[in-house]
């Protein structure tokens, strides 16, 4: 029996996505069924407190243009959420997973034992079956936000480092927001603009503070 293929077979992408419910012509006969998304909750912690009220908001940025499976996103969420609930409590942090899983992964299984060419159709049905779903992200995109207090910074760095191992790309921990100017110096992380996907130089921050 054919085993599950490693994810590096599907991590790169350069063509339009195949979305089961959002395709232009809605021809579902090409990929019926398929596994559902493994991640159902994209939030964690205390959602009642806005992002601006946390001391700092740190995030995880991907360095490459990749596809991330729903299983990897669920593993990333659990790696952060479970540790924070256990050590600081549900009301003392806020977590958000940004990517949404819309693209369906198709697999054309090939048998690998002797005489397999007699029992399979080979490339005649090469479109394959839908097996799972994934999210597509670009280089420089932030995939998760974590709002914390300053005393939880060391724990946040450790858990984000663990979570980065679940993603099929090199990642960097960045600072997205801060409440006070002194927190910017104490965090020791590069300041990043998630919307424009580019780092914010510190000299521009100092100039903006002087003009206020």
C-alpha positions, -999 to 999 in steps of 0.1 A, spaced: 0 0 0 13 35 -8 24 55 22 18 92 28 40 114 8 63 139 25 51 175 26 82 188 6 64 173 -25 37 200 -20 55 229 -2 63 249 -33 37 266 -55 36 288 -86 2 282 -102 -34 293 -93 -50 275 -64 -77 249 -67 -104 259 -43 -132 234 -38 -159 260 -32 -144 291 -48 -134 279 -82 -146 300 -111 -166 273 -129 -176 253 -97 -169 220 -114 -167 198 -83 -165 166 -102 -127 170 -105 -120 166 -68 -148 151 -48 -145 148 -10 -111 149 5 -101 154 41 -114 184 60 -91 211 75 -74 199 107 -74 235 122 -108 248 133 -99 274 159 -78 303 147 -79 322 180 -66 316 215 -65 333 249 -84 365 257 -101 380 227 -118 407 248 -86 428 251 -77 446 220 -42 443 205 -33 479 214 -37 472 251 -10 444 253 25 455 263 39 439 231 26 419 202 51 395 186 47 374 155 62 347 134 72 357 98 80 331 71 110 337 49 99 317 18 69 314 -5 54 280 6 22 260 12 14 252 48 -8 222 55 -37 225 79 -20 199 102 11 222 105 -11 252 114 -29 231 140 5 220 154 17 256 155 -14 267 174 -12 239 199 26 245 205 18 281 216 -17 279 231 -12 249 253 19 262 270 5 296 276 -28 283 291 -8 260 314 18 286 326 1 321 324 -37 313 321 -62 318 294 -69 355 302 -33 367 301 -25 364 264 -40 366 230 -32 344 200 -43 346 163 -34 323 134 -37 343 102 -35 319 72 -68 302 60 -67 268 44 -85 270 10 -63 252 -15 -70 215 -20 -40 192 -24 -45 164 -50 -26 132 -50 -23 106 -78 -12 76 -59 12 53 -77 17 16 -66 53 6 -61 53 -32 -61 61 -57 -89 34 -58 -116 18 -26 -105 14 -14 -141 -13 -40 -145 -35 -28 -117 -33 10 -119 -42 36 -145 -10 55 -143 -10 90 -157 -43 86 -175 -61 99 -144 -33 122 -133 -56 149 -118 -56 128 -86 -79 128 -56 -83 156 -30 -65 144 1 -61 175 23 -62 213 23 -35 239 29 -28 276 31 -7 296 6 17 322 21 41 346 5 76 354 16 76 380 44 40 372 55 32 370 92 14 338 101 6 343 138 2 372 163 8 368 201 -2 396 225 16 393 258 28 412 289 65 420 291 71 394 319 60 367 294 85 376 267 110 348 274 82 322 273 68 337 241 102 335 224 107 299 234 72 288 222 74 307 189 108 291 183 92 257 188 62 266 166 86 277 138 98 241 135 63 230 124 64 252 93 82 241 61 101 273 58 127 292 79 109 317 102 118 348 121 103 362 153 94 399 149 79 427 169 46 439 155 33 464 182 45 479 215 27 499 241 56 521 254 89 533 238 110 516 264 95 482 255 110 485 220 145 485 235 138 458 260 123 433 236 154 429 213 134 419 182 133 436 148 103 459 143 81 447 114 52 460 94 29 431 87 7 449 62 35 462 40 57 431 46 88 451 54 109 459 84 107 493 101 141 509 107 146 522 143 157 557 131 123 563 116 107 554 149 130 578 168 122 606 143 85 600 147 88 602 185 107 634 184 81 651 161 53 644 185 
